[in-house]
């Protein structure tokens, strides 16, 4: 009887360890796979690829200046990044852009939201975007971007080439490496 209890104890322990390591390796694989998918996100097909950037206004942080996207000059690739001040993925995307600013010096960033001016301005200073000359932050007051690109989630990243034509659009955060690769093509 005593040997039987020991046998059951070790049998169940061995079974538990097998299950534990099986689930552990599955979770580790899923985590690595998830990271990989974040760094190599598939483009969102908008049907607007290779079209010129549409013309809409972005009101900047100073509350008096606005930029019309139709007037963005040719010759330098740029990114339109639609964000929410409360989105952790948007905050992470923008932090990565700021950290890699020297690597991305040949790319202009137009970062904007549809939230209130005070919320956008708070986000601007909280993330120290005032120190980045290649990053302009503002508001799309007319709600043009989300309707035109069907951008119903944030962050939404639209990558434009030197010729002012859309290369790719992405729903969600993309890696700095992916941004650099797309712009080089």
N, C-alpha and C positions, 0 to 999 in steps of 0.2 A: 504494500500500500504506500509506504514511504517512497519507494523508487518510482512509483507511478506519479506521485505528486511532483517529484523532481523532474521527471520526463515531461509532464505537462508544462511545468514552469519554463524549462529550457525550450520546449517546442514553441510555446506562445511567445517567448522572448525573441527567438529566432524569427518567427513569423512577423512580429512587430518591427524588428530591425529591417527586414526585407521590405516591408511596406514603407517604413520611414525613409529609407534610402531611395526607393523607387519614386516616391512622391517628391523627395528632395531634388533628385536629378531632373524630374519633369518641371518643377518650379524654376530651377536654375536655367533650364533650356528655354522656358517661356520668357523669363526675364531677359536673357541675352537676345532672344528673338525680338522682343519688344524694343529693346534698345536699337537693334539693327534696323528695324522698321522705322524708328524715329529718325535715324540718321539718313536713311535712303527712302524717304517718303515718295510715293507715286504722285505725279501731277494730277490735279483735278481738271478734267476736260471741260472747258467753258464754252467751246465753240468760237471763242474770240482769239484763238492763237493766231499769230502773225498779223493781227490787225493793229492799226495805229492806236495809240492811247486816246481815249475819249477826253473831251474837254469838260472839266468840272472844277469847282473852287474848293480849296482847302484854306480855312481861316487859321492863321498861325497864333502862337502863344501870346504875342503882343496885343492881340484882339483888334488890331486895325489893319494889319497887312494880310493879304490873301495871295495865294498862288493859284494860277489856273493851270491845270495839268496839260492843257493843249499848248502851253508856252514853254514846256520843259525842253531845253535845247538838245539837239542830237549830239552824238559823239561820246557820250558817257552812259554806261548802263545804269539803270535805277530800279528801285524796288518800292512798290506801294504796299504798306503793311497796315492792315485794318485791325484794330485792337480794342480791347475793353480794359479800362483801368483796374478792374477787379479780377481779371483772368490770370491765374498763376502761370499758364503756358505763355501768354503774351509777355508777362514780366520776365520770364526766363528767356524767351526769344530775344527780347530787347537787351537784356543784360549780356547775352552772348554777343550780340552785335556790337555793343559798346566795348566789351573786353577785346574783341577782335577788330577794333576800328582801324588799326594800322594795316592789317591784312586786307581790309575791305575799302581802303582809301580811294580806290578807283570806282566805287559804286556810291551813288547818292540814294539816301533813304528818305521817303516821305511816309511818315507814320501818322496815322490819324484815327479818330474815333467818331462816334455819334453821340457820345455822352456829353454832359454839360461842360461848359468852359472851365468852371472851377475844378471839376474832377480831372479834366485833361491837364490842367495846369499843375495840379497837385502831383499827378503821375509824372509829368515832365521834370519837376524839381526833385521828386523823390528818387527818380532813376538817373539823376544828374545828366540829363540830355542837353542841358544848356552848355556843356563843355564840348559837345560834339558838332563840329561845323558841317559834317556831311549828313547830319540827321536833322530833318525839319519835322516838327510836330504840330498838329493842328486838328481841326474839326471839319467833318463833312456835314455841314448844316442842312444840306438839301437831301441827304440820304441817297445820294446818287450811286455811290460805290456798291453798297449792298444789293441794290436792285439790279444794276447793270451786270455785275459779276455773279449774281445769285450767291452772295457771300452771307450765308445765314449762320456761320459759326466763326469764332475767332480763336487764334489769329488766322487771318487769311492773307497770304503772301502772293503778290503778283510781280513776276520778274520780267523786266523789259530790257531789251537789248539797246545797243548804241543807236539803232535806227528808229527807236521809239515804238517798236512793235512788241507785242506780248510774246514772250518765249514760253513761260509756264506759269500756272497758278497752283497754289497749294492750300488745302484746308489743314490747318494745324501747324505746329512748329516744325521748322526744317533746320538742318545743321548748317553751320558756317561752311563746312567743306562742300556741301551740296550747293549752296549759293555760289561759291567760287567756281565750281565745275560748270554750272548752268551758264553763268555769265561769260566764261571763257569760250564756250561753244559757238 
